[in-house]
Amino acid sequence: MSINKENPYNIEAHIPEIYDDLVTETHDVNFIIELLSECKCKNILEPFCGTGRILLPLVKKGFSVTGIDGSEVMLNQLQNKIKNG
């Protein structure tokens, strides 16, 4: 695998699926939800949102989340998750 020098976030198309299979921890997500609930934050900006590992649970808990990421294929995976529920 080589690094794209123009956009290092432009990764190969199969990487988001591998990421979702490997990164399944939720303790950090639960901690983030608890902190945001305590401070009564409802509008969240998540940079580097990737495939939505944190973004989607926040939305399900009622937060308004704007996610950004430099990887088009990670964002495509997130959009597919949103479409497929």
N, C-alpha and C positions, 0 to 999 in steps of 0.2 A: 504494500500500500504506500502510495506517495502522498505528500502534502501538497495541496493546491496552493501555490504561492500567492495567487490573486485573492482567494478567499479560503483560508484554512478551515472555515466552518462548512464549506461545501464538501460534505463527506459522501461516501459511496451509499447507494440506495438501500443496501441491506443492513446498514449499521443501526437504524432506529429499531428495527425488530429485535436485533441482538441486544441492544440496550434495554428494551422493555423486558426481555426474558431474564436478564442478569440483575437489573436494578429494581428490586422489589421491596426494599425496606419501606416501612411506613411510620416508624417511631418519630422520625423528624417531621413528617407531615402532621401527625397528631400534635406534636409540640408547637408547630407553627400555628395551627388552628387554635390551640389553647391560648397562645400569646395574643393573636389577633382578636380573639373573642374578648379577652380581658381588657384590651385597650379600645374596644368597640370600633375598630377599623372595619370599613366595609368596601372601600375602593383600594385595590391592590395592583401594583405593577410588579410583574415577575420577569426580570431579565433572564435570559438563557433558559426559557421555559421548556425547551426541548420537546419531548413527546407528551408533556402534560402530567408527569408524575405527581407534581405538587399542585399545579393549576387546576386540574379536574376535581380533586377532592375539595379544594377551596370553593369552587363554583357550586358543587353539590351541597356545601354547607351554607350557601346563600351569599357568598362574597362576590363582588363584581371585580373580575380579574382581567387585566390586560397583559397578555404575554408577548414577549418579543424574543427572537432568536435569530442568529446569523445563518443557521442551517436550514435551507429550504426543505430538505428531505425530512428533518426532524419535525418541522412545522406541518408538512404534508401528513406525517403519521398522526400528529395531534388532530388535524382536521378530519382524518378518517375515523379516529376514535369518537370525535364529536358527532359525526354523521351517523355512526353505527351504535351510538348510545352507550 
